[in-house]
């Protein structure tokens, strides 16, 4: 599964989505995401707006937790970015490097 070959614009958004989940539904979503990562491919979205991707063996990840003051209180945000390189056809480009990560407990 690869994306249609194209020359992307700088910082071109392929998909953006927001949703509200209860705790159980969010856990199920993340478990499904983990299953697709293990499988090495995934499709995000549905219909013509769907983005299908082959996944590499190694990713660069960034995790950030931020508190922001809002009128209703303090909003806490957990942001997880998963990045990897692809070639002109959308196929993943595996980078050499030692795997490392963070702990979740």
C-alpha positions, 0 to 999 in steps of 0.5 A: 500500500503506497500513496499515489506518486506525487511531489508534495508541497512543503508541509502538505497536510494529507489528513487532519481529524479531531474526535472525542473519545471516552477512555475505553474507546481511546484505548481501543483506538490506540490498540488498533493503531498499535496493531497496524504499526506492527503489521507495517501498513495502515489506512487512516480515514475513509473514502476519497480522503483516506491515506494509506501508508506503508510503515518503516521498521524505525520511527522518530518519535517526540512526546510532549505534555503541556498545560495551558491556562483556559477560561474553564481551567487548565487544559492538559495536552499529550502530543505524540508525533511519529515521523519517518522518511518516504521516497517519491512513491510514498514508500518508507525509507528505513534509516539506520540507527539504534532504537531508543524510546521513553517509558510509560508506566 
